[in-house]
């Protein structure tokens, strides 16, 4: 059903004006179905591997190897620190560790990796590694509760830029600018903030 649904959604969509953003993948079978549906479609794919719930608990019933074909198909992989650690099997808690891990994921077959550094101690800094090299995206931590869903929103905004034929770097720049504005205007609902 997943494969058929994605194939139908992409039918007739021009690959030069469409992008796919993948978020949580629950099982290895779903990962394989997504990869199979993407075999005949040549547009960009942004994969944000949501592996755990904010409140704790695993959301993927598999191993890093089970996501290998999706990692290799994505134009951009956007893991946070914990997801990067899970994918590499390394401890990823510092900026230097994030830089090394991003390079390792590219060496393992990902076209480009943007490690989201919102959970770093100190200034939040994202790390992009691709065939063009490395680029750091330093940010500023805003006071108050962090809004939920920022990583998913960032990956989606990057996919929108890629669908508009922006280069990867321009799509990331535009997405980060947009997201910074949304974070500044996030709305408090109970004890959480929402974009």
N, C-alpha and C positions, 0 to 999 in steps of 0.2 A: 504494500500500500504506500509506503514512504517513497519507494522508487517511482511508482506510477504517478504519485502526486507531484513529485518534483519534475518528472518528465513532462507532465501536462502543463505545469506552471511555466516551464521554459519553452514549450512549443510555440514557435512563432516569435519568440523574443530575440531580437537581434543581439548577438554576443558583443557587438561593439557599443551597445547602449543599455546594457543590462549587467547587473552584478548579483551574485548570490552571497548572502551572509548566512553562515551556519553558526548556531549557538550550541546549546546543550544537546548532546547525543547520548541517549540512554544505554544503548547496548552495542556490542560489536556488529550484530546483524544490521542495525540501523546505519552504522557507519559504512558498512559494505554496500548497503542499498543506496545511500547518498552518493558514494563514489561511483557506483555503477551508472546512476542517472546522469552524472557529470561527465561520463566518458565521451559522449557525443556532442557535448556543449563546450564551446571554447572560450566563453567569457570569464572574467575574473571572479574568484571566490575568496571571500574573507572568512576565516574560520576562527571563532572565539570559543575555545574549548572550555566551556563552563563545566567544571568537573565536580564542584561541591556547592552545597547550599550555603547561603550567608549564615544561617543558624547552625550549620554543621551538618555533616552527613554527606556521603558520596552520591553523586548523580550519574556516574558512569559505571556500569558493571562490566569492566574489562581492564585490559592492560594498556600501557602506552603503545605497544606493538599493534594492538587492535585498531588504533587510530592512524597508523603509519600511512596508509594510502590516501587518507584525507589530508594529512599534513603535507604530503608531496603534491597534492592537487591544488592546494590553496596558493593564491597569489600573495596572501598575507596571513600569517598566524598571529593572534593577539592574546597570548596568555598573560595572566597576572603572575605574581611571584610564586604562589603556591602551585599553580598549574604548570609553570615552567619547571619547578622542582620535581613535580610528578613526572612530567614528560622526559626529563633528562636523568632522573634518579640522583640528582645532586642537591645539596643544600643551596638555596637561592634566597639570601636574606639581605645582601648588600648590593650596592650599585656595581661593583666589580664582578660579583658573582652573576648578576643579571647580564652583564656584558658578555662574559664567557659563555653563559648558557645560551644566549641568543645566537652567538657564533656557532656553537655546537649544533643547535637545531637546524641552522642553515647547512652546516656540514653534513647533517644526516638526511638532507633532501628537501627541506622547506625552502621555497623561493625567497621569502623575506619573513622576518620575525620582528614584531613590536612587543617587547616585554613591557607590560604596564607596571610602572613603579609607584603606584599610589600607596602601597603598603610599606615602602621603604622608610626607615627611620631618617628623619631630616627631610630635605626638600624632595617632593615626589618627582622622579625623573624617569621618563620612558626611554627605552633603548631600542632603536631600529637597527637591525643588521640585515643586509642584503648583498647582492653581488656588487653593488656600488660602494660597499663598505659600511661603516658605522656612523650613526647620527644619534646624538642625545637630545632629548626634549625636556629640559628642566622646567619645572612648574613651581607654583606657589601654593602652599597649603592654606586654605581658608579656615577661619575659626568656625566652631560649631560642629554639629554632627555631619558626617559625610553622607551625601545622598546615595541611595541604592541605585544600582543599574547603570553606573557610569561607564563601566567597561563594555557592557552590551551596547549602550548608546554610542560610544566611541567607534566600535567596530562597524555598527550600522552606518554611521555617518561617513566612515571611510569608504564603505561599499558604495554609498550614494555618489561620492566623488569619483570613484573608479568607473561607475556606470556613466558618469558625465565625461568620460575620456580624460580625466585629470591624471597626471603622473602619480605614482605612489606617494612621493614626497609632498606634492601639492594637495592630494586628497587627505593625507595625515595632517598637514598644516591647517587646512580648512576645518577638518573635523575637530581638531583640538581647540581651535578658536571658538567654534560653535559650542562645544561642550563646556568650555570655561564660562561662557555667558550663561548657559543653562544652570551650571553649578551655582553661580552667583545669585541667580534668581530662583533657586530651589525653594519649594514650598514645604513647610513643616506640617506634618500630619501625625498627631500623637507624638511619639518619641523618635520619629524618623523624618528624614527630609526626602522629597521626591523631585525629580527633574520635571 
